[in-house]
Amino acid sequence: MTRLRLLILCLFSLLLTSCASQPSDTQPAAVNADVDSPRDLSEPIQPETPIPDTSVRPLLEAEFALRARDFEHGLALMADQAAILRDPLLARRALRLAEFVNDADRATAMSMRLAELAPSDAAAAAAASGWLTRTGNPLLALHYASLAIKLGAQVNVAANLGGYEQLAQNTQEELARKIYDLAERWPEDDQTAIAASLLCRLENNPSRAEAFLSPVLERDPENIRAIMLWTQLQLDQSAASPFQRLADTLVAFPQNQELRLQYARLLGAEGDYDAARHEFSILLEQEPDNPELLATAAILDFELQYFDEALEKLEYLIMLEERLNEAYYYKGRIAMMRDEYSEAIAAFAAVGPSREFSDAKSRAAQLLVDSAFASDIKSFFSAQRQRYPTSAEQLFLLEADALKDWTGESLRAYDRGLTAFPHSFSLLYGRAMAHEAAGYFTEMEQDLRGILAQDPDHAATLNALGYTLTNHTGRFEEAAKLIERALELSPGDPAIMDSLGWVYYKLGHFEQSESLLRRAHLAFPDPEVAAHLGEVLWVQGRQIEARDIWQEGLSRVPEHPIILEAIGRLGADLP
């Protein structure tokens, strides 16, 4: 075994060197303690046993794979040998590597293997519980949670209730039985008591939920999870003062920043905005440079239209160079509301790739559209692509959409985008829709077929092409085949059912058409679907039903052009 351990130690030393600059937070939230760390290298050597010759080469190959930073191959070899040799040290190293590359399946297998090979290792049992929770096996996760708790580890048992309401009833019952059993066996374990309380809340049993929480709060009055769950229980029951315990705890422990932050957020979520702003002001007095606090407080100020206060915080974030995308985005929103359009465009232009990116560029483009100069829009997006080259494809799409009132310019923007990204589905589809809007149906068909050449089973494109052929050609049989294939790929999609019902109507299959259109209208009562269904009913002599459907559609969108066109073409009238 000495020979084996020298190989393993060599492998892990190499792994530590190779991964020194890599992120290490890939473990599930339930596993807070490292399963292994450099100080564990002093683990006592086990009694020496011969290493099989068949294992020497794979272990050396794993070493060379890690040296070449081929972590996937190294992990596969190491995991196989851990299973063959049944060595806890090797299983531990394989687990660490699986966590590093975020291979959930192998991390789960290795954590279970390690728990088997090192039955007194609390961290191994906790790791197995955490990974099983993460990979959707809550019942087995609770088995390892029980082992970990017995060995003194902390396990986030409540994490296994994340998808409780979507589980089958028998699984819910077994999960509940196991959690209540854990709470009974380990009444002093706070994590288990919180899980049992949460389960009671899911089962609409608030009094029992409170009974599980009370001992936790007696032992640890600052337990944030317990306090927040208690508060939620009071809100569920419409208590007169649902935040009382939370507020009292903050009086007793005024320096508990995390608890105050949760309180402030909860106040905001419940609509008590002034109280939320007050709590944020206290938080910022204690931590004036905290970017999370500044950003959250600034957004709250913005939503409540305290624009000066919001702008002050946003400018401070920009000075700190923190949360810049949010800061510039909301700075632009404030400038836009104040009709300071140049400042708004400049702020939106500074928003980089983020969840705010698309909306920021669209808002800037809208301000430029209002100037009525297509050249301004083109210049803006050209500069943005130079500034954010990794988002160039998205920026071409946004530019083309911003130029839609200038049909030729919009199509040229799509052309430029497709020159740079010739296989972009989004750009091809966007240009197809632009061609349709311009009445260029041949060109539209070419673009849609370009997408299908790359992906023959692209349901949205099959539907769009079939619907186009239905409306603008007499090729109804071809259109029906395309849309039927789309519905096979995306069954139940109301837009596709509408298209198929419409082409069946064109083919004279009224019964099939009506059935599909009724299903589409029930799932998605869009005025265009109403126009189609009303027409099918009208031509079958069911004028009263047709008028009812059309009137319902017009109540949603008055003067809807497709409904009005159908009524006029059929010589119908409405009461």
C-alpha positions as CSV (number, residue, x, y, z in Angstrom):
1,M,0.0,0.0,0.0
2,T,3.0,2.3,0.5
3,R,3.6,2.2,-3.2
4,L,0.0,3.1,-3.9
5,R,0.0,5.9,-1.4
6,L,3.1,7.4,-2.9
7,L,1.3,7.5,-6.2
8,I,-1.8,9.0,-4.7
9,L,0.1,11.7,-2.8
10,C,2.0,12.5,-6.0
11,L,-1.3,12.8,-7.9
12,F,-2.8,15.1,-5.2
13,S,0.3,17.3,-5.0
14,L,0.1,17.7,-8.7
15,L,-3.6,18.5,-8.5
16,L,-3.1,21.2,-5.9
17,T,-0.4,22.8,-8.1
18,S,-2.5,22.6,-11.3
19,C,-5.6,24.0,-9.6
20,A,-4.0,26.7,-7.6
21,S,-5.5,29.5,-9.6
22,Q,-8.9,27.8,-10.2
23,P,-12.2,28.4,-8.3
24,S,-12.9,26.1,-5.5
25,D,-16.6,26.7,-4.6
26,T,-18.1,23.9,-6.6
27,Q,-19.4,21.9,-3.7
28,P,-23.1,21.9,-2.9
29,A,-24.2,24.4,-0.3
30,A,-25.0,21.7,2.1
31,V,-21.4,20.7,2.4
32,N,-19.6,23.6,4.1
33,A,-16.5,21.8,5.3
34,D,-13.9,20.6,2.8
35,V,-13.9,16.9,2.3
36,D,-10.2,17.2,2.1
37,S,-7.5,19.8,2.3
38,P,-3.7,20.0,2.1
39,R,-3.4,19.4,5.8
40,D,-5.0,16.0,5.4
41,L,-1.9,14.7,3.6
42,S,-0.6,13.6,6.9
43,E,-3.2,10.9,7.1
44,P,-1.7,7.7,8.7
45,I,-0.4,5.1,6.3
46,Q,-2.6,2.0,6.2
47,P,-1.0,-1.5,6.5
48,E,1.0,-2.2,3.4
49,T,-0.5,-4.5,0.8
50,P,0.7,-5.1,-2.7
51,I,-0.7,-2.8,-5.4
52,P,-2.0,-4.7,-8.5
53,D,0.2,-4.2,-11.5
54,T,-3.0,-3.5,-13.5
55,S,-3.5,-0.3,-11.5
56,V,0.0,1.2,-11.8
57,R,-0.4,2.4,-15.4
58,P,-3.9,4.0,-15.0
59,L,-2.7,5.9,-11.9
60,L,0.4,7.2,-13.8
61,E,-1.8,8.0,-16.8
62,A,-4.0,10.0,-14.4
63,E,-1.0,11.9,-13.2
64,F,0.1,12.8,-16.7
65,A,-3.5,13.8,-17.6
66,L,-3.6,16.2,-14.6
67,R,-0.2,17.6,-15.6
68,A,-1.7,18.4,-19.0
69,R,-4.7,19.9,-17.3
70,D,-6.9,17.2,-18.8
71,F,-8.9,17.0,-15.6
72,E,-11.8,15.1,-17.1
73,H,-9.6,12.2,-18.2
74,G,-7.6,12.3,-15.0
75,L,-10.8,12.1,-13.0
76,A,-12.2,9.2,-15.0
77,L,-9.0,7.2,-14.4
78,M,-8.9,8.1,-10.7
79,A,-12.5,7.3,-10.1
80,D,-12.2,3.9,-11.8
81,Q,-9.2,3.0,-9.6
82,A,-10.9,4.3,-6.5
83,A,-13.7,1.8,-7.2
84,I,-11.2,-1.0,-7.9
85,L,-8.7,-0.5,-5.1
86,R,-11.3,0.5,-2.5
87,D,-8.8,2.9,-1.0
88,P,-10.3,5.9,1.0
89,L,-7.4,8.2,0.3
90,L,-7.8,7.7,-3.5
91,A,-11.6,8.1,-3.2
92,R,-11.1,11.3,-1.3
93,R,-8.8,12.7,-4.0
94,A,-11.2,11.6,-6.7
95,L,-14.0,13.4,-4.8
96,R,-12.0,16.6,-4.6
97,L,-11.2,16.5,-8.3
98,A,-14.9,15.8,-9.2
99,E,-15.9,18.8,-7.1
100,F,-13.3,20.9,-8.8
101,V,-14.5,20.1,-12.3
102,N,-18.1,20.2,-11.0
103,D,-18.9,16.6,-12.2
104,A,-21.9,16.0,-10.1
105,D,-22.4,12.4,-11.0
106,R,-18.8,11.4,-10.2
107,A,-18.8,13.6,-7.0
108,T,-21.9,11.8,-5.9
109,A,-20.5,8.4,-6.6
110,M,-17.1,9.2,-4.9
111,S,-18.7,10.8,-1.9
112,M,-20.8,7.6,-1.3
113,R,-17.7,5.4,-1.9
114,L,-15.7,7.5,0.6
115,A,-18.5,7.3,3.2
116,E,-18.5,3.5,2.7
117,L,-14.7,3.2,3.0
118,A,-14.3,5.7,5.9
119,P,-17.4,5.1,8.0
120,S,-16.2,7.3,10.8
121,D,-15.6,10.3,8.5
122,A,-18.4,12.8,9.3
123,A,-17.4,15.1,6.3
124,A,-17.6,12.1,3.9
125,A,-21.2,11.4,5.0
126,A,-22.1,15.1,4.8
127,A,-20.6,15.3,1.3
128,A,-22.6,12.2,0.2
129,S,-25.8,13.8,1.6
130,G,-25.1,17.1,-0.1
131,W,-24.3,15.7,-3.5
132,L,-27.3,13.3,-3.4
133,T,-29.5,16.3,-2.6
134,R,-28.0,18.3,-5.4
135,T,-28.5,15.4,-7.9
136,G,-32.2,14.9,-6.9
137,N,-32.1,11.8,-4.7
138,P,-33.5,13.2,-1.4
139,L,-34.4,9.8,0.2
140,L,-30.9,8.5,-0.1
141,A,-29.5,11.9,0.9
142,L,-31.3,11.6,4.2
143,H,-29.7,8.2,4.9
144,Y,-26.3,9.8,4.7
145,A,-27.5,12.9,6.5
146,S,-28.4,10.6,9.4
147,L,-24.9,9.1,9.4
148,A,-23.3,12.6,9.3
149,I,-25.4,14.0,12.1
150,K,-24.6,10.9,14.2
151,L,-20.9,11.7,13.6
152,G,-21.3,15.3,14.6
153,A,-21.5,17.0,11.2
154,Q,-24.0,19.8,10.2
155,V,-26.2,19.0,7.2
156,N,-28.7,21.2,5.5
157,V,-31.5,18.7,5.7
158,A,-34.1,21.2,4.6
159,A,-32.5,21.4,1.1
160,N,-34.1,18.1,0.4
161,L,-37.5,19.8,0.4
162,G,-36.7,22.1,-2.5
163,G,-38.9,20.2,-5.0
164,Y,-41.3,18.6,-2.4
165,E,-44.5,19.8,-4.0
166,Q,-43.6,18.3,-7.4
167,L,-42.8,14.8,-5.9
168,A,-45.1,11.8,-6.2
169,Q,-47.3,11.4,-3.1
170,N,-45.6,8.2,-2.0
171,T,-42.2,9.9,-2.3
172,Q,-43.6,12.8,-0.3
173,E,-44.8,10.5,2.4
174,E,-41.5,8.6,2.7
175,L,-39.5,11.9,2.7
176,A,-41.7,13.2,5.5
177,R,-41.4,10.1,7.5
178,K,-37.6,10.2,7.3
179,I,-37.3,13.9,8.2
180,Y,-39.6,13.5,11.2
181,D,-37.7,10.4,12.2
182,L,-34.4,12.4,12.1
183,A,-36.0,15.2,14.2
184,E,-37.1,12.7,16.8
185,R,-33.7,11.0,16.9
186,W,-31.7,14.2,17.0
187,P,-33.8,16.8,18.8
188,E,-30.8,19.0,19.6
189,D,-29.8,19.3,15.9
190,D,-31.0,22.7,14.7
191,Q,-30.7,21.9,11.0
192,T,-33.0,18.9,11.3
193,A,-35.5,20.8,13.4
194,I,-35.7,23.6,10.8
195,A,-36.3,21.0,8.1
196,A,-39.1,19.4,10.1
197,S,-40.6,22.9,10.7
198,L,-40.4,23.7,7.0
199,L,-42.1,20.4,6.2
200,C,-44.9,21.2,8.6
201,R,-45.4,24.5,6.8
202,L,-45.6,22.7,3.5
203,E,-48.2,20.4,5.1
204,N,-50.2,23.5,6.3
205,N,-49.5,22.7,10.0
206,P,-48.2,26.0,11.4
207,S,-48.6,25.1,15.1
208,R,-46.4,22.0,14.7
209,A,-44.0,24.0,12.6
210,E,-43.6,26.5,15.5
211,A,-43.2,23.7,18.0
212,F,-40.1,22.5,16.0
213,L,-38.7,26.0,15.7
214,S,-39.1,27.2,19.3
215,P,-36.3,25.1,20.8
216,V,-34.0,26.2,18.0
217,L,-34.6,29.8,18.8
218,E,-34.1,29.2,22.5
219,R,-30.7,27.6,21.8
220,D,-29.7,30.2,19.2
221,P,-31.7,33.4,19.2
222,E,-29.7,34.7,16.2
223,N,-30.4,31.7,13.9
224,I,-31.3,33.5,10.8
225,R,-33.0,30.6,9.0
226,A,-35.1,29.8,12.0
227,I,-36.1,33.5,12.5
228,M,-37.0,33.9,8.9
229,L,-39.0,30.7,8.8
230,W,-40.8,31.8,12.0
231,T,-41.6,35.1,10.4
232,Q,-43.0,33.4,7.3
233,L,-45.2,31.3,9.5
234,Q,-46.6,34.4,11.1
235,L,-47.2,35.9,7.6
236,D,-49.0,32.7,6.5
237,Q,-51.3,33.0,9.5
238,S,-51.9,36.8,8.9
239,A,-50.6,37.5,12.4
240,A,-51.1,41.0,13.8
241,S,-47.4,41.6,14.1
242,P,-45.6,39.1,11.9
243,F,-42.2,40.8,12.2
244,Q,-42.2,41.1,16.0
245,R,-39.7,38.4,16.8
246,L,-37.4,39.6,14.0
247,A,-37.5,43.1,15.2
248,D,-37.0,42.1,18.8
249,T,-34.0,40.0,17.8
250,L,-32.5,43.1,16.0
251,V,-33.0,45.1,19.2
252,A,-31.1,42.5,21.2
253,F,-28.4,42.0,18.5
254,P,-28.2,45.3,16.6
255,Q,-24.9,44.4,14.9
256,N,-26.3,41.3,13.1
257,Q,-26.0,42.7,9.6
258,E,-27.2,39.6,7.8
259,L,-30.4,39.4,9.9
260,R,-31.0,43.1,9.3
261,L,-30.5,42.7,5.6
262,Q,-33.0,39.9,5.5
263,Y,-35.4,42.0,7.5
264,A,-35.0,44.9,5.1
265,R,-35.7,42.7,2.1
266,L,-38.7,41.1,3.7
267,L,-40.1,44.5,4.5
268,G,-39.7,45.5,0.9
269,A,-41.3,42.3,-0.4
270,E,-44.3,42.9,1.9
271,G,-44.7,46.5,0.6
272,D,-43.5,48.4,3.7
273,Y,-41.0,50.4,1.7
274,D,-40.4,53.2,4.2
275,A,-39.4,50.7,6.9
276,A,-37.2,48.9,4.4
277,R,-35.4,52.1,3.5
278,H,-34.9,52.8,7.2
279,E,-33.3,49.4,7.7
280,F,-31.1,49.9,4.7
281,S,-30.0,53.3,6.0
282,I,-28.8,51.6,9.2
283,L,-27.0,48.9,7.3
284,L,-25.2,51.5,5.2
285,E,-24.2,53.5,8.3
286,Q,-22.4,50.4,9.5
287,E,-21.0,49.3,6.0
288,P,-21.1,52.4,3.7
289,D,-18.9,50.7,1.1
290,N,-20.8,47.4,0.9
291,P,-21.7,47.1,-2.9
292,E,-24.6,44.7,-2.3
293,L,-26.2,47.0,0.2
294,L,-25.7,50.1,-2.0
295,A,-27.1,48.4,-5.1
296,T,-30.2,47.0,-3.3
297,A,-30.9,50.3,-1.5
298,A,-30.4,52.3,-4.7
299,I,-32.9,50.1,-6.6
300,L,-35.4,50.4,-3.8
301,D,-35.0,54.2,-3.9
302,F,-35.5,54.1,-7.7
303,E,-38.7,52.0,-7.4
304,L,-40.0,54.5,-4.9
305,Q,-38.9,57.4,-7.1
306,Y,-36.4,58.9,-4.6
307,F,-34.3,59.6,-7.6
308,D,-31.7,61.9,-6.0
309,E,-31.0,59.4,-3.2
310,A,-30.8,56.6,-5.7
311,L,-28.5,58.5,-8.0
312,E,-26.2,59.3,-5.1
313,K,-25.8,55.6,-4.3
314,L,-25.4,54.7,-8.0
315,E,-22.6,57.3,-8.4
316,Y,-20.9,55.9,-5.4
317,L,-21.0,52.4,-6.8
318,I,-19.5,53.7,-10.0
319,M,-16.7,55.4,-8.0
320,L,-16.1,52.1,-6.2
321,E,-16.2,50.3,-9.5
322,E,-18.7,47.8,-8.1
323,R,-21.9,46.5,-9.6
324,L,-21.2,48.7,-12.6
325,N,-23.8,47.3,-15.0
326,E,-26.7,47.8,-12.5
327,A,-25.4,51.2,-11.6
328,Y,-25.2,52.5,-15.2
329,Y,-28.5,50.9,-16.1
330,Y,-30.4,52.6,-13.3
331,K,-28.5,55.8,-13.8
332,G,-29.8,55.7,-17.4
333,R,-33.3,55.0,-16.3
334,I,-33.3,58.0,-14.0
335,A,-31.9,60.2,-16.7
336,M,-34.5,58.9,-19.1
337,M,-37.3,59.8,-16.7
338,R,-35.9,63.2,-16.3
339,D,-35.8,63.7,-20.1
340,E,-32.0,63.9,-20.0
341,Y,-31.6,61.9,-23.1
342,S,-27.9,62.4,-23.8
343,E,-27.0,61.3,-20.3
344,A,-29.4,58.4,-20.5
345,I,-27.8,57.1,-23.8
346,A,-24.3,57.5,-22.4
347,A,-25.3,55.5,-19.2
348,F,-27.0,52.8,-21.2
349,A,-24.0,52.6,-23.5
350,A,-21.8,51.8,-20.5
351,V,-23.8,48.7,-19.5
352,G,-21.8,45.6,-20.3
353,P,-22.9,42.0,-20.8
354,S,-25.3,41.2,-18.0
355,R,-29.0,40.7,-17.4
356,E,-29.5,44.5,-17.9
357,F,-27.6,44.5,-21.2
358,S,-30.3,43.9,-23.7
359,D,-32.8,46.3,-22.1
360,A,-30.2,49.0,-21.7
361,K,-29.3,48.9,-25.4
362,S,-33.0,48.7,-26.5
363,R,-33.7,51.8,-24.4
364,A,-30.8,53.7,-25.8
365,A,-31.9,52.7,-29.3
366,Q,-35.5,53.9,-28.6
367,L,-34.1,57.3,-27.6
368,L,-32.1,57.4,-30.8
369,V,-35.2,56.3,-32.8
370,D,-37.0,59.3,-31.4
371,S,-34.3,61.5,-33.0
372,A,-35.5,60.1,-36.4
373,F,-32.0,59.6,-37.8
374,A,-31.2,56.0,-38.7
375,S,-27.5,57.0,-38.9
376,D,-27.4,57.7,-35.2
377,I,-28.7,54.2,-34.4
378,K,-26.1,52.6,-36.7
379,S,-23.3,54.6,-35.2
380,F,-24.4,53.7,-31.7
381,F,-24.5,50.0,-32.3
382,S,-21.3,50.0,-34.3
383,A,-19.5,51.6,-31.3
384,Q,-21.2,49.1,-29.0
385,R,-19.9,46.2,-31.0
386,Q,-16.4,47.5,-30.8
387,R,-16.8,48.0,-27.1
388,Y,-18.4,44.6,-26.4
389,P,-17.2,42.3,-29.1
390,T,-18.4,39.1,-27.3
391,S,-22.0,40.4,-27.6
392,A,-21.8,41.4,-31.2
393,E,-24.5,39.0,-32.4
394,Q,-27.0,40.2,-29.9
395,L,-26.1,43.8,-30.8
396,F,-26.8,43.2,-34.5
397,L,-30.2,41.8,-33.5
398,L,-31.0,44.9,-31.4
399,E,-29.8,47.2,-34.1
400,A,-32.0,45.6,-36.7
401,D,-35.0,45.7,-34.4
402,A,-34.3,49.4,-33.6
403,L,-34.2,50.1,-37.4
404,K,-37.5,48.3,-38.1
405,D,-39.2,51.6,-39.1
406,W,-36.5,51.9,-41.9
407,T,-37.1,48.6,-43.7
408,G,-34.0,48.8,-45.9
409,E,-31.7,49.8,-43.0
410,S,-33.1,47.0,-40.9
411,L,-32.5,44.4,-43.5
412,R,-29.0,45.7,-44.1
413,A,-28.3,45.4,-40.4
414,Y,-29.4,41.7,-40.6
415,D,-27.2,41.3,-43.6
416,R,-24.1,42.7,-41.8
417,G,-24.9,40.5,-38.9
418,L,-25.1,37.4,-41.0
419,T,-21.9,38.3,-42.7
420,A,-20.2,38.1,-39.3
421,F,-22.4,35.2,-38.0
422,P,-23.5,33.3,-41.1
423,H,-25.0,30.4,-39.1
424,S,-26.9,32.4,-36.5
425,F,-30.5,31.1,-36.1
426,S,-31.5,34.3,-34.4
427,L,-30.3,36.6,-37.2
428,L,-31.7,34.3,-39.9
429,Y,-35.1,34.1,-38.2
430,G,-35.1,37.9,-37.5
431,R,-34.3,38.6,-41.1
432,A,-37.1,36.2,-42.2
433,M,-39.6,38.1,-40.1
434,A,-38.3,41.4,-41.5
435,H,-38.7,40.1,-45.1
436,E,-42.3,39.1,-44.2
437,A,-43.1,42.6,-42.9
438,A,-41.7,44.1,-46.1
439,G,-43.7,41.7,-48.3
440,Y,-40.6,39.8,-49.5
441,F,-42.0,36.3,-49.1
442,T,-39.6,34.6,-51.4
443,E,-36.7,35.9,-49.4
444,M,-38.4,35.0,-46.2
445,E,-38.8,31.4,-47.3
446,Q,-35.1,31.3,-48.3
447,D,-34.1,32.4,-44.8
448,L,-36.3,29.9,-43.0
449,R,-35.1,27.1,-45.2
450,G,-31.5,28.3,-44.3
451,I,-32.3,27.5,-40.7
452,L,-33.9,24.2,-41.6
453,A,-30.8,23.2,-43.6
454,Q,-28.9,23.4,-40.3
455,D,-31.6,22.0,-38.1
456,P,-34.4,20.2,-39.9
457,D,-36.3,19.7,-36.6
458,H,-36.4,23.3,-35.5
459,A,-40.1,23.4,-34.6
460,A,-40.6,27.2,-34.6
461,T,-39.1,27.5,-38.0
462,L,-41.1,24.6,-39.5
463,N,-44.2,26.3,-38.1
464,A,-43.2,29.8,-39.4
465,L,-42.5,28.4,-42.9
466,G,-45.7,26.4,-43.0
467,Y,-47.8,29.4,-41.9
468,T,-46.1,31.6,-44.5
469,L,-46.8,29.1,-47.3
470,T,-50.4,28.9,-46.1
471,N,-50.9,32.7,-46.1
472,H,-48.9,33.7,-49.2
473,T,-48.9,30.7,-51.6
474,G,-51.3,28.0,-52.6
475,R,-48.9,25.3,-51.4
476,F,-51.3,24.1,-48.7
477,E,-50.3,20.4,-48.7
478,E,-46.6,21.3,-48.3
479,A,-47.5,23.7,-45.6
480,A,-49.5,21.1,-43.7
481,K,-46.7,18.6,-43.7
482,L,-44.3,21.2,-42.3
483,I,-46.7,22.2,-39.5
484,E,-47.6,18.6,-38.7
485,R,-43.9,17.9,-38.2
486,A,-43.6,21.0,-36.0
487,L,-46.5,19.8,-33.8
488,E,-44.9,16.4,-33.5
489,L,-41.8,18.1,-32.2
490,S,-43.7,20.5,-29.9
491,P,-47.0,18.8,-29.0
492,G,-49.5,21.1,-27.4
493,D,-48.0,24.3,-28.6
494,P,-51.0,26.6,-29.2
495,A,-49.2,28.7,-31.9
496,I,-48.5,25.5,-33.9
497,M,-52.1,24.2,-33.3
498,D,-53.4,27.5,-34.7
499,S,-51.2,27.2,-37.8
500,L,-52.3,23.6,-38.4
501,G,-55.9,24.4,-37.9
502,W,-55.6,27.3,-40.3
503,V,-54.0,25.3,-43.1
504,Y,-56.6,22.5,-42.6
505,Y,-59.3,25.1,-43.1
506,K,-57.6,26.1,-46.4
507,L,-57.6,22.4,-47.4
508,G,-61.3,22.2,-46.5
509,H,-60.9,19.9,-43.5
510,F,-63.3,22.0,-41.4
511,E,-63.9,19.5,-38.6
512,Q,-60.1,18.9,-37.9
513,S,-59.6,22.6,-38.3
514,E,-62.2,23.6,-35.7
515,S,-60.9,21.0,-33.2
516,L,-57.3,22.3,-33.4
517,L,-58.3,26.0,-33.3
518,R,-60.6,25.5,-30.3
519,R,-57.7,23.8,-28.4
520,A,-55.3,26.6,-29.4
521,H,-57.9,29.3,-28.4
522,L,-58.5,27.6,-25.0
523,A,-54.7,27.4,-24.3
524,F,-53.9,30.9,-25.8
525,P,-56.9,33.2,-26.5
526,D,-55.0,35.4,-28.9
527,P,-57.0,37.6,-31.2
528,E,-55.3,36.1,-34.3
529,V,-56.5,32.6,-33.2
530,A,-59.9,34.1,-32.6
531,A,-59.9,35.5,-36.1
532,H,-59.2,32.0,-37.5
533,L,-61.7,30.1,-35.3
534,G,-64.4,32.7,-36.0
535,E,-63.9,32.3,-39.8
536,V,-64.1,28.5,-39.6
537,L,-67.3,28.8,-37.6
538,W,-68.8,31.4,-40.0
539,V,-68.2,29.4,-43.2
540,Q,-70.0,26.4,-41.5
541,G,-73.1,28.6,-41.0
542,R,-72.5,29.1,-37.2
543,Q,-72.6,32.9,-37.3
544,I,-73.6,33.5,-33.7
545,E,-70.7,31.4,-32.4
546,A,-68.3,33.2,-34.8
547,R,-69.5,36.6,-33.7
548,D,-69.0,35.7,-30.0
549,I,-65.4,34.5,-30.7
550,W,-64.6,37.7,-32.7
551,Q,-66.1,40.0,-30.1
552,E,-64.1,38.2,-27.4
553,G,-60.9,38.8,-29.4
554,L,-61.8,42.5,-30.0
555,S,-62.4,42.9,-26.3
556,R,-58.8,42.0,-25.8
557,V,-57.4,44.1,-28.6
558,P,-59.9,46.6,-30.0
559,E,-59.6,47.2,-33.8
560,H,-57.4,44.1,-34.2
561,P,-56.6,44.1,-37.9
562,I,-56.8,40.4,-38.6
563,I,-60.2,40.0,-37.0
564,L,-61.5,43.1,-38.8
565,E,-60.1,41.9,-42.1
566,A,-61.8,38.5,-41.7
567,I,-65.1,40.2,-40.9
568,G,-64.9,42.5,-43.9
569,R,-63.8,39.8,-46.3
570,L,-66.7,37.5,-45.2
571,G,-69.3,40.2,-45.4
572,A,-70.0,39.6,-41.7
573,D,-71.2,42.1,-39.2
574,L,-71.1,42.5,-35.4
575,P,-74.1,43.6,-33.3
